[in-house]
Amino acid sequence: MSFFDQLFGGGSKTESQPKLSFGRYSDSYKDAKQYDSWDKALALFEKEEYIASYLEFFNYLRDNFEDNVIWKEENGKIYFEIFQGSKKAIGVADIEKVTIEAKVAQTETLNIGFMRRLMERNFSLRYSRFALDPDNNISIRFDTYVLDGSPYKLYYALKELATNADKLDDILIDEFRMLKPVDTVHLVDLPLKEKEVKYKYVINEINAALAAMDSGKPSLDKYPGGYAYILLNLSYKLDYLTKPEGFMMETLERIHRIYFTTDKKNPAQKNIIIRKELKKLLGRTKEDYFLEMYLTKSTFGITKPVNHDRIVGFIDGELHNMDWYNEHGYHSIAIGIPGYIVGYCMFNFAAPRPDRELFHLYYQIIEADYFKDLGYTLNYYDSVKNTFDKKAIKRAIKEITNNNEELYGRMDPDKSLLKFDTLTNFAKSFLIMVRNLDLTKTA
């Protein structure tokens, strides 16, 4: 079974499950053939066989599961399309030059607000620049002469162009009403039922987090760090489980920046600011949310590749902080800490596949009601009875182990560590099991 089959519900054990998409795309999980194409692209470029080099470069970029890069060679030129979230970049390469452009939005009138925003943005770009084309489309462009267009430069230039186009389109359109969507025919709208479930989940979870803060148990002033765990866990799990675009995605990223920016604000002050950001999400209409719910495919990841030791270090640094809250009955904070660990890793890191798959399973267990509402029938945890399906959980762990056996033959999760008496104890024991994995590569 492939990694994506396991993650999204395929395979013998889960073939009847919905095949939904979760979390941030990463281009770190490439196979041996793709890395061979990268090496060939570099070697061919050094030999000045530029067209052949670029063909191998696109082989390296292409993810067959995503169907994210399309190209054809015709009369000595390569015409290509690269998909990144809500945007499609179109380009052409020949023996002299490479040019690529992504249309961001269409404007009916020029406005000093968005024009200044884009002009300021240009100063932070290294390879590309925003421009206005003859049809009044805001676009982002990159071009280079082939002599200066090595695969290294192309990778970072195309990543900059594609990720900026994807990030800005919904945000600009939401803020400046004279802007209209453009070049969006490749987007696939989500089923209405899935949108309803996601919207309900977002609103309910935000309200639950704010209610926990308002309860005053424990004191909000004395334990601001505990409530920060609740807020960050909320932000990260909404990002992973609902896979938002546009305004909500930017809000969740801003919450992350607010908390981890080094400034003079203390945790209590940052909690107040984050609460205001969450209130903005509550103030949006259902229709606003639905406009930003669609299926995308991507080429470039924005998460940082890390090894298992980085995951171990993060678990060791944070997990023990839940003990006091758990022992004193503050379960909303206690469960928020392992949730924060999982969410932070999924939000920021391209973790090794076993870690990523096990963290996804963690969400399937802890957020079982949400997955049930989405149509999944593998109900690992009953929140009403506070009972676990132990056999199903252990079977899922074994399935993940088998999927990764070729590359991580020493993985061998110690399922005896798992505790099934309470949700908080299970969450802690699950992360200890993940922490103790031997992910030394054996192939």
For each residue, the residues with C-beta under 8 A, 3 or more apart:
1: 5 6 10 11 12 399 402 403
2: 5 6 10 65 403
3: 6 7 29 353 357 403
4: 7 8 10 65
5: 1 2 8 9 10 11
6: 1 2 3 10 11 14 357 399 400 403
7: 3 4 22 356 357 360
8: 4 5 19 20 21 22
9: 5 14 15 17 18 19 20 376
10: 1 2 4 5 6 14 15 17 19
11: 1 5 6 14 15 399
12: 1 15
13: 395 396 399
14: 6 9 10 11 17 378
15: 9 10 11 12
16: 377
17: 9 10 14 375 376 377 378
18: 9 374 375 376
19: 8 9 10
20: 8 9 194 374
21: 8 243 295
22: 7 8 240 241 243 360 363
23: 239 240 243 346 360
24: 239 240 301 302 303 346 347
25: 66 298 300 301
26: 29 301 303 305 350
27: 30 61 63 298 299 300 301
28: 301 303 305 350
29: 3 26 350 353
30: 27 34 35 60
31: 34 35
32: 35 36
33: 36 37 59
34: 30 31 37 38 59 60 62
35: 30 31 32 38 39 60
36: 32 33 39 40
37: 33 34 40 41 56 57 59 60
38: 34 35 41 42 56 57 60 151
39: 35 36 42 43
40: 36 37 43 44 53 56
41: 37 38 44 45 53 54 56 57 59 60 151
42: 38 39 45 46 53 150 151 152
43: 39 40 46 47
44: 40 41 47 49 50 52 53 56
45: 41 42 48 49 50 53 150 151
46: 42 43
47: 43 44
48: 45
49: 44 45 52 53
50: 44 45 53 54 93 95 146 149
51: 54 55 73 76 78 93 94 95
52: 44 49 55 56
53: 40 41 42 44 45 49 50 56 57 151
54: 41 50 51 57 58 78 93 98 151 154
55: 51 52 58 59 71 73 78
56: 37 38 40 41 44 52 53 59 60
57: 37 38 41 53 54 60 61 151 154 155
58: 54 55 61 62 69 71 78 80
59: 33 34 37 41 55 56 62
60: 30 34 35 37 38 41 56 57 151
61: 27 57 58 68 69 82 155 158 299
62: 34 58 59 68 69
63: 27 66 67 68 69 299
64: 67
65: 2 4
66: 25 63 83 297 298 299
67: 63 64 70 83 297
68: 61 62 63 82 83 84 297 298 299
69: 58 61 62 63 80 81 82 83 299
70: 67 80 81
71: 55 58 78 79 80 81
72: 78 79 80
73: 51 55 76 77 78
74: 77 79
75:
76: 51 73 94 95
77: 73 74 92 93 94
78: 51 54 55 58 71 72 73 92 93 94
79: 71 72 74 91 92
80: 58 69 70 71 72 90 91 92 93 100
81: 69 70 71 88 89 90 91
82: 61 68 69 88 89 91 100 158 162 299
83: 66 67 68 69 87 88 89 186 296 297 298 299
84: 68 87 88 89 102 162 163 165 166 298 299 300
85: 166 167 245 296 298
86: 166 169 170 184 187 245 246 294 296
87: 83 84 102 103 104 162 165 166 169 183
88: 81 82 83 84 102 183 186
89: 81 82 83 84 100 101 102 158 161 162 165
90: 80 81 100 101 102
91: 79 80 81 82 98 99 100 101
92: 77 78 79 80 98 99 100
93: 50 51 54 77 78 80 97 98 99 146
94: 51 76 77 78 97 146
95: 50 51 76 146
96: 145 146
97: 93 94 143 144 145 146 149
98: 54 91 92 93 142 143 144 146 149 154
99: 91 92 93 141 142 143
100: 80 82 89 90 91 92 141 142 143 158 161
101: 89 90 91 133 139 140 141 142
102: 84 87 88 89 90 139 140 161 162 165 183
103: 87 106 133 137 138 139 165 182 183
104: 87 130 137 138 139 140 165 168 169 172 182
105: 137 138 169 172 173 179 180 181 182
106: 103 135 136 137 138 179 180 181 182
107: 110 111 114 132 136 137 138 178 179 180
108: 136 178 180
109: 178
110: 107 115
111: 107 114 115 176 178
112: 115 116
113: 116 117 175 176
114: 107 111 117 118 138 172 175 176 179
115: 110 111 112 118 119
116: 112 113 119 120
117: 113 114 120 121 172
118: 114 115 121 122 130 138
119: 115 116 122 123 130
120: 116 117 123 124
121: 117 118 124 125 130 164 168
122: 118 119 125 129 130
123: 119 120
124: 120 121
125: 121 122 128 129 130 160 164
126: 156 157 160
127: 142 153 156 157 160 161
128: 125 140 141 142 157 160 161 164
129: 122 125 140 141 142
130: 104 118 119 121 122 125 138 139 140
131: 138 139 140 141
132: 107 136 137 138 139
133: 101 103 136 137 139
134:
135: 106
136: 106 107 108 132 133
137: 103 104 105 106 107 132 133 182
138: 103 104 105 106 107 114 118 130 131 132 172 179
139: 101 102 103 104 130 131 132 133
140: 101 102 104 128 129 130 131 161 164 165
141: 99 100 101 128 129 131 161
142: 98 99 100 101 127 128 129 157 158 160 161
143: 97 98 99 100
144: 97 98 148 149 153 154 157
145: 96 97 148 149
146: 50 93 94 95 96 97 98 149
147:
148: 144 145 153
149: 50 97 98 144 145 146 153 154
150: 42 45 153 154
151: 38 41 42 45 53 54 57 60 154 155
152: 42 155 156
153: 127 144 148 149 150 156 157
154: 54 57 98 144 149 150 151 157 158
155: 57 61 151 152 158 159
156: 126 127 152 153 159 160
157: 126 127 128 142 144 153 154 160 161
158: 61 82 89 100 142 154 155 161 162 299 300
159: 155 156 162 163 300
160: 125 126 127 128 142 156 157 163 164
161: 89 100 102 127 128 140 141 142 157 158 164 165
162: 82 84 87 89 102 158 159 165 166 299 300
163: 84 159 160 166 167 300 302
164: 121 125 128 140 160 161 167 168
165: 84 87 89 102 103 104 140 161 162 168 169
166: 84 85 86 87 162 163 169 298
167: 85 163 164 171 249 250
168: 104 121 164 165 171 172
169: 86 87 104 105 165 166 172 173 181 246
170: 86 173 174 245 246 247 249 292
171: 167 168 174 175 246 247 250
172: 104 105 114 117 138 168 169 175 176 179
173: 105 169 170 176 179 180 181 246
174: 170 171 246 247 288
175: 113 114 171 172
176: 111 113 114 172 173 179
177:
178: 107 108 109 111
179: 105 106 107 114 138 172 173 176
180: 105 106 107 108 173
181: 105 106 169 173 184
182: 103 104 105 106 137
183: 87 88 102 103
184: 86 181 187
185:
186: 83 88
187: 86 184 294 295 296
188: 294 295 296
189: 293 294 295
190: 194 195 198 293 294 295
191: 194 195
192: 195 196
193: 196 197
194: 20 190 191 197 198 293 374
195: 190 191 192 198 199 289 290 293
196: 192 193 199 200
197: 193 194 200 201 370 373 374
198: 190 194 195 201 202 242 289 293
199: 195 196 202 203 286 289 290
200: 196 197 203 204 373
201: 197 198 204 205 238 241 242 370 373
202: 198 199 205 206 238 242 248 281 289
203: 199 200 206 207 282
204: 200 201 207 208
205: 201 202 208 209 234 237 238
206: 202 203 209 210 234 238 278 281 282
207: 203 204 210 211 282
208: 204 205 211 212
209: 205 206 212 213 230 231 234 278
210: 206 207 213 214 275 278 279
211: 207 208 214 215
212: 208 209 215 227 230 332 333
213: 209 210 220 227 230 271 275
214: 210 211
215: 211 212
216: 219 220
217: 330
218: 222 223 226 325 328 330 333
219: 216 222 223
220: 213 216 223 224 227 268 271
221: 224 268
222: 218 219
223: 218 219 220 226 227 333
224: 220 221 227 228 266 267 268 271
225: 228 229 267 321
226: 218 223 229 230 325 330 333 336
227: 212 213 220 223 224 230 231 271 333
228: 224 225 231 232 259 267 270 271 274
229: 225 226 232 233 321 333 336 337 339 340
230: 209 212 213 226 227 233 234 332 333 336
231: 209 227 228 234 235 255 259 271 274 275 278
232: 228 229 235 236 255 256 259 336 340 343 344
233: 229 230 236 237 336 337 339 340 343
234: 205 206 209 230 231 237 238 278 336
235: 231 232 238 239 252 255 256 274 343
236: 232 233 239 240 252 256 339 340 342 343 344 346 347
237: 205 233 234 240 241 339 343 363 367
238: 201 202 205 206 234 235 241 242 244 248 252
239: 23 24 235 236 242 243 244 249 252 343 346 347
240: 22 23 24 236 237 243 343 346 347 363
241: 22 201 237 238 363 367 370
242: 198 201 202 238 239 248
243: 21 22 23 239 240
244: 238 239 248 249 252 292 293
245: 85 86 170 248 249 292 293 294 296
246: 86 169 170 171 173 174 249 250 291 292
247: 170 171 174 250 251 284 288 292
248: 202 238 242 244 245 251 252 281 284 289 292
249: 167 170 239 244 245 246 252 253 292
250: 167 171 246 247 253 254
251: 247 248 254 255 277 280 281
252: 235 236 238 239 244 248 249 255 256
253: 249 250 256 257
254: 250 251 257 258 277
255: 231 232 235 251 252 258 259 274 277 278
256: 232 235 236 252 253 259 260 347
257: 253 254 260 261
258: 254 255 261 270 273 274 277
259: 228 231 232 255 256 270 274
260: 256 257
261: 257 258
262:
263:
264:
265: 269 270 273
266: 224 269 270
267: 224 225 228 270 271
268: 220 221 224 271 272
269: 265 266 272 273
270: 228 258 259 265 266 267 273 274
271: 213 220 224 227 228 231 267 268 274 275
272: 268 269 275 276
273: 258 265 269 270 276 277
274: 228 231 235 255 258 259 270 271 277 278
275: 210 213 231 271 272 278 279
276: 272 273 279 280
277: 251 254 255 258 273 274 280 281
278: 206 209 210 231 234 255 274 275 281 282
279: 210 275 276 282 283
280: 251 276 277 283 284
281: 202 206 248 251 277 278 284
282: 203 206 207 278 279
283: 279 280
284: 247 248 280 281 288 289
285: 288 289
286: 199 289 290
287: 290 291
288: 174 247 284 285 291 292
289: 195 198 199 202 248 284 285 286 292 293
290: 195 199 286 287 293
291: 246 287 288
292: 170 244 245 246 247 248 249 288 289
293: 189 190 194 195 198 244 245 289 290
294: 86 187 188 189 190 245
295: 21 187 188 189 190
296: 83 85 86 187 188 245
297: 66 67 68 83
298: 25 27 66 68 83 84 85 166 301
299: 27 61 63 66 68 69 82 83 84 158 162
300: 25 27 84 158 159 162 163
301: 24 25 26 27 28 298 350
302: 24 163
303: 24 26 28 347 348 349 350
304: 348 349 350
305: 26 28 349 350
306: 310 311 349 350 351
307: 310 311 352 439
308: 311 312 351 352 354 355 437 439
309: 312 313
310: 306 307 313 314 349 351
311: 306 307 308 314 315 345 349 351 352 355 434 435
312: 308 309 315 316 435
313: 309 310 316 317
314: 310 311 317 318 341 344 345
315: 311 312 318 319 341 431 432 434 435
316: 312 313 319 320 435
317: 313 314
318: 314 315 321 337 340 341
319: 315 316 322 337 338 341 428 431 432 435
320: 316 323
321: 225 229 318 324 325 337
322: 319 325 326 333 334 335 337 338 424 428
323: 320 326 327
324: 321 327 328
325: 218 226 321 322 328 330 331 333 334 337
326: 322 323 329 330 331 334 424 425 428
327: 323 324
328: 218 324 325
329: 326
330: 217 218 226 325 326 333 334
331: 325 326 334 335 423 424
332: 212 230 335 336
333: 212 218 223 226 227 229 230 322 325 330 336 337
334: 322 325 326 330 331 337 424
335: 322 331 332 338 339 366 423 424 427
336: 226 229 230 232 233 234 332 333 339 340
337: 229 233 318 319 321 322 325 333 334 340 341
338: 319 322 335 341 342 362 424 427 428 430 431
339: 229 233 236 237 335 336 342 343 366 427
340: 229 232 233 236 318 336 337 343 344
341: 314 315 318 319 337 338 344 345 431
342: 236 338 339 345 346 359 362 363 431
343: 232 233 235 236 237 239 240 339 340 346 347
344: 232 236 314 340 341 347 348
345: 311 314 341 342 348 349 351 355 359
346: 23 24 236 239 240 342 343 349 351 356 359
347: 24 236 239 240 256 303 343 344
348: 303 304 344 345
349: 303 304 305 306 310 311 345 346
350: 26 28 29 301 303 304 305 306 356
351: 306 308 310 311 345 346 355 356 359
352: 307 308 311 355 356 408 439
353: 3 29 356 357 403 404 407 408
354: 308 357 358 400 401 404 408 411 437 439
355: 308 311 345 351 352 358 359 434 437 439
356: 7 346 350 351 352 353 359 360
357: 3 6 7 353 354 360 361 400 403 404
358: 354 355 361 362 397 400 413 430 434
359: 342 345 346 351 355 356 362 363 434
360: 7 22 23 356 357 363 364
361: 357 358 364 365 380 393 396 397 400
362: 338 342 358 359 365 366 427 430 431
363: 22 237 240 241 342 359 360 366 367 371
364: 360 361 367 368 371 376 378 380 396
365: 361 362 368 380 381 388 393 426 430
366: 335 339 362 363 381 423 427
367: 237 241 363 364 370 371
368: 364 365 371 372 379 380 381 382 383
369: 372 373 383
370: 197 201 241 367 373 374
371: 363 364 367 368 374 376 378 379
372: 368 369 375 376 377 379
373: 197 200 201 369 370
374: 18 20 194 197 370 371
375: 17 18 372
376: 9 17 18 364 371 372 379
377: 16 17 372
378: 14 17 364 371 392 396
379: 368 371 372 376 382 389
380: 361 364 365 368 388 389 392 393 396
381: 365 366 368 387 388 389 423
382: 368 379 385 386 387 388 389
383: 368 369 386
384:
385: 382
386: 382 383 422 423
387: 381 382
388: 365 380 381 382 393 420 426
389: 379 380 381 382 392 393
390: 393 394 418 420
391: 394 395
392: 378 380 389 395 396
393: 361 365 380 388 389 390 396 397 418
394: 390 391 397 398 415 418
395: 13 391 392 398 399
396: 13 361 364 378 380 392 393 399 400
397: 358 361 393 394 400 401 413 415
398: 394 395 401 402
399: 1 6 11 13 395 396 402 403
400: 6 354 357 358 361 396 397 403 404
401: 354 397 398 404 405 411 412 413
402: 1 398 399 405
403: 1 2 3 6 353 357 399 400
404: 353 354 357 400 401 407 408 411
405: 401 402 408 409 411
406: 409 442 443
407: 353 404 441 442 443
408: 352 353 354 404 405 411 439 440 441 442
409: 405 406 442 443
410: 438 439 440 442
411: 354 401 404 405 408 437 438 439
412: 401 437 438
413: 358 397 401 433 434 436 437
414: 417 433 436
415: 394 397 418 433
416:
417: 414 429 432 433 436
418: 390 393 394 415 426 429 430 433
419: 422 425 426 428 429
420: 388 390 426
421: 425 426
422: 386 419 425 426
423: 331 335 366 381 386 426 427
424: 322 326 331 334 335 338 427 428
425: 326 419 421 422 428 429
426: 365 388 418 419 420 421 422 423 429 430
427: 335 338 339 362 366 423 424 430 431
428: 319 322 326 338 419 424 425 431 432
429: 417 418 419 425 426 432 433
430: 338 358 362 365 418 426 427 433 434
431: 315 319 338 341 342 362 427 428 434 435
432: 315 319 417 428 429 435 436
433: 413 414 415 417 418 429 430 436 437
434: 311 315 355 358 359 413 430 431 437
435: 311 312 315 316 319 431 432
436: 413 414 417 432 433
437: 308 354 355 411 412 413 433 434
438: 410 411 412
439: 307 308 352 354 355 408 410 411
440: 408 410
441: 407 408
442: 406 407 408 409 410
443: 406 407 409
